[in-house]
Amino acid sequence: MTPDIRRLTPERAGEVLAAIAGVRALVIGDLMLDEYLQGSVDRISPEAPVPVVHVDREWWALGGAANVAANVAALGASCEVVGVVGDDAGGQRLTDALASLGARTSGVVAAPGRPTTVKTRVMARSQQVVRYDREEARDVRPEVEAALIEAIRREAAGCQVLILEDYNKGVLTSAVIRAVLQVGHEMDIPTVVDPKRLRFFEYGGVTLFKPNAKELADALGEHLDPDDPEWMERTRVRLDCRTLLLTLGERGVALVSEGGRFLRIPAVARAVYDVSGAGDTVVAVAAVALAAGADEFEAAILANHAAALEVQKAGVATVSPDEILTQTRTFLSRGDS
């Protein structure tokens, strides 16, 4: 049986979004800091054939798992964070930014000798000239891994959902993944994963698995057929997850849950400004909606509407419950899905 996408009424959407305020989420994964240097270009360097950017503006934003935490906080939920930063200025800036959002950072481990992941983008007006990354992507050392597992078990108490955000930067080791899934099973709460390629098949038993199309195609080594319910169900079984939520960019999302219950949701964005961070928004909204009592189909529909809002904003952005509810009402009143 295929669920009816239109069964999510504005009233039900409002109930779920209101209930999110009572949710406490634990976000575990690769914390990143995005640095932006913006200015103007009016000459080429005499030292090399490259533009000289006269920087007149600098700002910072949360990235990776930190951006998922920012999205969770923007939705009105409480948020605990477990991850790794360096014992450096970037790590302090990142934890301060999380704390300013109301997120709990006692589970953030400072790893000596390991830099905070910082991605610096140099912009000439609105055009990116260059990006340079400062990071260590190897798995964290055993003592840091042990500290992360201890923090997960401590911080999970009282949480209603566990979110794993993997950017293959060394935090979500095999042992850390197993610990999160075990805690979720012991506490009988949903686990939600936004995966990357390195340990794609190590999340067996997860509640909701949310890859994008490229990630899934690379992992499977085959062409995708997200419009075929049988193919989606075979893939879900292969990944050993209760629900597979596949994001397809401008094509929307496809979802299949246990028993082959399938839902294809078209994209609702009318204009796309910047897709940065859209996946973080989807996983955050889907996770806290599940924790607030939504079923997987309701959670996916709300997440799809949230993504439509996020991509219409510049840069990595968050969305509010009021924005999502307005978007849902608008598209239902137009007869859209």
C-alpha positions as CSV (number, residue, x, y, z in Angstrom):
1,M,0.0,0.0,0.0
2,T,1.3,3.4,-1.0
3,P,0.7,6.2,1.6
4,D,-1.2,9.3,0.5
5,I,1.1,12.3,0.5
6,R,-1.8,14.6,1.0
7,R,-2.8,13.1,4.3
8,L,-0.4,15.5,6.1
9,T,-2.9,18.3,6.7
10,P,-1.8,21.7,7.9
11,E,-3.4,20.9,11.2
12,R,-1.3,17.7,11.6
13,A,1.8,19.5,10.5
14,G,1.1,22.2,13.1
15,E,0.8,19.5,15.8
16,V,4.1,17.9,14.9
17,L,6.0,21.2,14.6
18,A,4.6,22.3,18.0
19,A,5.6,19.0,19.6
20,I,9.2,19.5,18.5
21,A,9.7,22.0,21.3
22,G,9.6,19.1,23.7
23,V,12.2,17.1,21.9
24,R,15.8,16.6,23.0
25,A,18.1,15.4,20.3
26,L,21.7,14.1,20.4
27,V,23.8,15.0,17.4
28,I,27.0,13.0,16.9
29,G,29.4,13.5,14.0
30,D,32.0,15.6,12.2
31,L,31.9,19.2,13.5
32,M,33.1,21.8,11.0
33,L,33.5,25.5,10.9
34,D,33.0,27.5,7.7
35,E,35.0,30.7,7.3
36,Y,34.1,33.3,4.6
37,L,36.4,36.1,3.4
38,Q,34.6,38.4,0.9
39,G,35.9,41.4,-1.0
40,S,36.5,43.0,-4.3
41,V,39.0,42.3,-7.1
42,D,40.4,45.1,-9.2
43,R,43.9,43.8,-10.2
44,I,45.9,40.6,-10.9
45,S,48.8,39.8,-8.6
46,P,52.3,40.7,-10.0
47,E,53.6,37.5,-8.3
48,A,51.3,35.1,-10.2
49,P,48.3,35.2,-12.6
50,V,45.8,35.2,-9.8
51,P,43.3,37.8,-8.6
52,V,44.0,39.9,-5.6
53,V,41.0,40.0,-3.3
54,H,40.7,43.1,-1.1
55,V,38.9,41.6,1.9
56,D,36.3,43.9,3.4
57,R,34.1,41.3,5.2
58,E,34.7,38.2,7.2
59,W,32.2,35.8,8.9
60,W,31.9,32.3,10.2
61,A,29.2,29.7,10.0
62,L,28.6,26.2,11.5
63,G,29.1,23.3,9.1
64,G,28.7,19.5,9.1
65,A,27.3,18.0,12.3
66,A,27.4,21.5,13.9
67,N,25.0,22.7,11.2
68,V,22.7,19.9,11.9
69,A,22.7,21.0,15.6
70,A,22.0,24.5,14.4
71,N,19.0,23.3,12.5
72,V,17.8,21.3,15.4
73,A,18.0,24.4,17.7
74,A,16.3,26.6,15.0
75,L,13.3,24.1,15.1
76,G,12.9,24.7,18.8
77,A,14.3,21.4,20.1
78,S,16.9,21.0,22.7
79,C,20.2,19.7,21.4
80,E,23.2,17.8,22.8
81,V,26.4,17.6,20.7
82,V,29.1,15.0,20.6
83,G,32.1,15.5,18.3
84,V,35.7,16.5,18.1
85,V,37.5,19.9,17.8
86,G,41.1,20.8,18.0
87,D,42.7,22.5,21.0
88,D,42.8,25.7,18.9
89,A,41.0,29.0,18.2
90,G,38.7,27.3,15.6
91,G,37.6,24.8,18.2
92,Q,36.8,27.5,20.7
93,R,34.9,29.5,18.1
94,L,32.9,26.5,17.1
95,T,31.9,25.5,20.6
96,D,31.1,29.1,21.5
97,A,28.8,29.3,18.5
98,L,27.0,26.1,19.4
99,A,26.6,27.3,23.0
100,S,25.2,30.6,21.8
101,L,22.4,28.6,20.1
102,G,21.6,26.8,23.3
103,A,23.3,23.5,22.4
104,R,25.0,21.5,25.1
105,T,28.7,21.0,24.3
106,S,29.9,18.9,27.2
107,G,30.2,16.0,24.8
108,V,32.6,17.9,22.5
109,V,36.1,16.4,22.9
110,A,39.2,18.6,22.3
111,A,41.8,16.4,20.7
112,P,45.4,17.7,21.2
113,G,47.4,17.8,18.0
114,R,44.3,17.5,15.8
115,P,43.1,20.7,14.1
116,T,39.5,21.8,14.1
117,T,38.1,21.2,10.6
118,V,37.9,24.7,9.1
119,K,36.9,25.4,5.5
120,T,37.8,28.8,4.3
121,R,36.1,30.3,1.2
122,V,37.5,33.4,-0.5
123,M,34.8,35.3,-2.3
124,A,35.1,38.1,-4.9
125,R,31.7,39.7,-4.6
126,S,29.5,36.6,-4.8
127,Q,31.9,34.5,-6.8
128,Q,34.1,31.9,-5.0
129,V,37.7,32.4,-5.9
130,V,39.3,29.6,-3.9
131,R,38.6,27.3,-0.9
132,Y,41.2,25.9,1.4
133,D,40.6,23.3,4.1
134,R,42.4,22.8,7.3
135,E,41.6,19.3,8.7
136,E,42.6,15.9,9.7
137,A,40.4,13.2,8.2
138,R,42.0,10.1,9.7
139,D,40.1,8.2,12.4
140,V,40.5,9.8,15.8
141,R,43.0,8.2,18.2
142,P,41.8,5.3,20.5
143,E,41.7,7.5,23.6
144,V,39.6,10.1,21.8
145,E,37.3,7.4,20.4
146,A,36.8,6.1,24.0
147,A,36.0,9.6,25.2
148,L,33.4,10.0,22.4
149,I,31.7,6.7,23.4
150,E,31.6,7.7,27.0
151,A,30.1,11.1,26.0
152,I,27.5,9.4,23.9
153,R,26.3,7.1,26.7
154,R,26.3,10.1,29.1
155,E,24.6,12.6,26.9
156,A,22.0,10.3,25.4
157,A,20.1,10.1,28.7
158,G,16.8,11.9,28.3
159,C,17.1,12.3,24.5
160,Q,14.3,11.2,22.2
161,V,16.4,10.8,19.0
162,L,20.1,10.2,18.0
163,I,21.4,11.8,14.8
164,L,24.6,10.6,13.2
165,E,26.1,13.1,10.7
166,D,29.0,11.6,8.8
167,Y,31.4,13.6,6.7
168,N,34.2,11.0,6.8
169,K,36.4,13.2,9.0
170,G,37.3,10.5,11.4
171,V,34.7,10.9,14.2
172,L,32.2,8.2,13.3
173,T,34.6,5.2,13.6
174,S,33.2,1.7,13.5
175,A,33.2,1.6,17.3
176,V,31.5,4.9,17.7
177,I,28.8,3.9,15.2
178,R,28.2,0.6,17.0
179,A,27.9,2.5,20.3
180,V,25.3,4.9,19.0
181,L,23.2,2.1,17.5
182,Q,23.4,0.1,20.7
183,V,22.3,3.0,22.8
184,G,19.4,3.7,20.5
185,H,18.3,0.1,20.7
186,E,18.7,0.0,24.5
187,M,16.7,3.2,24.9
188,D,14.2,2.3,22.2
189,I,14.5,5.7,20.5
190,P,15.0,6.4,16.8
191,T,18.5,6.6,15.2
192,V,18.9,8.7,12.1
193,V,21.9,8.7,9.8
194,D,23.2,11.0,7.1
195,P,26.0,8.8,5.7
196,K,29.1,9.2,3.6
197,R,30.9,6.6,1.5
198,L,33.6,5.3,3.9
199,R,31.4,3.3,6.3
200,F,28.2,3.3,4.3
201,F,27.2,-0.2,5.1
202,E,28.0,-0.1,8.8
203,Y,24.6,1.3,10.0
204,G,22.6,-1.9,10.0
205,G,19.5,-1.6,12.2
206,V,19.3,2.2,12.0
207,T,15.8,3.7,12.1
208,L,16.2,6.1,9.2
209,F,19.0,6.1,6.6
210,K,19.2,9.3,4.5
211,P,21.8,9.3,1.7
212,N,21.7,11.5,-1.4
213,A,21.6,10.1,-4.9
214,K,25.3,10.4,-5.6
215,E,26.2,8.8,-2.3
216,L,23.9,5.9,-2.8
217,A,24.9,5.3,-6.5
218,D,28.6,5.4,-5.5
219,A,28.0,2.9,-2.7
220,L,25.9,0.5,-4.6
221,G,27.9,0.8,-7.9
222,E,24.7,0.9,-9.9
223,H,22.2,3.2,-11.5
224,L,19.4,4.3,-9.2
225,D,15.7,3.7,-9.8
226,P,14.0,5.7,-7.1
227,D,10.6,5.7,-8.9
228,D,10.4,1.9,-8.6
229,P,9.0,0.8,-5.2
230,E,10.4,-2.7,-5.6
231,W,14.0,-1.4,-6.3
232,M,13.7,0.9,-3.3
233,E,12.6,-1.9,-1.1
234,R,15.4,-4.2,-2.2
235,T,17.9,-1.4,-1.5
236,R,16.4,-0.8,2.0
237,V,16.8,-4.5,2.8
238,R,20.3,-4.4,1.5
239,L,21.2,-1.4,3.7
240,D,19.4,-3.1,6.7
241,C,17.5,0.1,7.7
242,R,13.9,0.4,8.8
243,T,13.3,3.4,6.5
244,L,15.3,4.6,3.5
245,L,14.9,8.3,2.8
246,L,16.7,9.1,-0.5
247,T,17.2,12.8,-1.4
248,L,17.2,13.5,-5.1
249,G,17.9,17.3,-5.3
250,E,15.6,19.0,-7.7
251,R,13.6,15.8,-8.1
252,G,12.5,15.7,-4.4
253,V,12.8,12.6,-2.3
254,A,11.9,8.9,-2.3
255,L,11.0,6.9,0.8
256,V,10.4,3.3,1.5
257,S,9.7,1.7,4.9
258,E,9.4,-1.8,6.3
259,G,7.0,-3.9,4.3
260,G,7.7,-2.0,1.1
261,R,5.5,1.0,1.9
262,F,6.7,3.5,-0.6
263,L,6.3,7.3,-1.1
264,R,7.6,9.5,-3.9
265,I,7.6,13.2,-3.0
266,P,8.4,15.7,-5.7
267,A,10.5,18.8,-4.9
268,V,8.5,21.9,-3.9
269,A,11.2,24.6,-4.4
270,R,10.3,27.1,-7.1
271,A,13.7,28.8,-7.1
272,V,17.0,27.5,-5.9
273,Y,19.6,30.0,-4.7
274,D,22.1,27.7,-2.9
275,V,21.9,24.0,-2.1
276,S,24.6,24.2,0.6
277,G,23.4,22.6,3.8
278,A,20.1,21.3,2.4
279,G,20.9,17.7,3.4
280,D,21.7,18.9,7.0
281,T,18.2,20.5,7.1
282,V,16.5,17.4,5.8
283,V,18.1,15.1,8.4
284,A,17.5,17.5,11.2
285,V,13.8,18.0,10.4
286,A,13.1,14.3,9.7
287,A,14.8,13.3,13.0
288,V,13.1,15.7,15.3
289,A,9.7,15.1,13.6
290,L,10.1,11.4,14.3
291,A,10.9,12.2,17.9
292,A,7.9,14.5,18.1
293,G,5.5,11.6,17.2
294,A,5.4,11.9,13.4
295,D,5.5,8.7,11.3
296,E,8.2,8.4,8.7
297,F,6.1,9.6,5.9
298,E,5.0,12.8,7.8
299,A,8.6,13.4,8.8
300,A,9.7,13.1,5.1
301,I,7.1,15.5,3.8
302,L,8.0,18.1,6.4
303,A,11.7,17.6,5.7
304,N,11.0,18.1,2.0
305,H,9.2,21.4,2.6
306,A,12.1,22.5,4.9
307,A,14.7,21.7,2.2
308,A,12.7,23.8,-0.3
309,L,13.0,26.7,2.1
310,E,16.7,26.2,2.8
311,V,17.8,26.2,-0.8
312,Q,16.1,29.5,-1.4
313,K,18.4,31.1,1.1
314,A,22.0,32.1,0.6
315,G,24.7,29.9,2.1
316,V,24.2,27.4,4.8
317,A,20.9,28.3,6.5
318,T,18.3,27.1,9.0
319,V,14.5,27.2,8.8
320,S,11.9,27.7,11.6
321,P,8.8,25.8,12.4
322,D,6.7,28.8,11.3
323,E,8.4,28.9,7.9
324,I,7.8,25.1,7.4
325,L,4.1,25.4,8.5
326,T,3.5,28.4,6.1
327,Q,5.2,26.5,3.3
328,T,3.1,23.4,3.9
329,R,-0.2,25.4,4.0
330,T,0.7,27.3,0.9
331,F,1.4,24.2,-1.2
332,L,-1.6,22.3,0.1
333,S,-3.8,25.2,-0.7
334,R,-2.4,25.3,-4.3
335,G,-3.1,21.6,-4.7
336,D,0.6,20.8,-4.6
337,S,2.2,17.9,-2.8
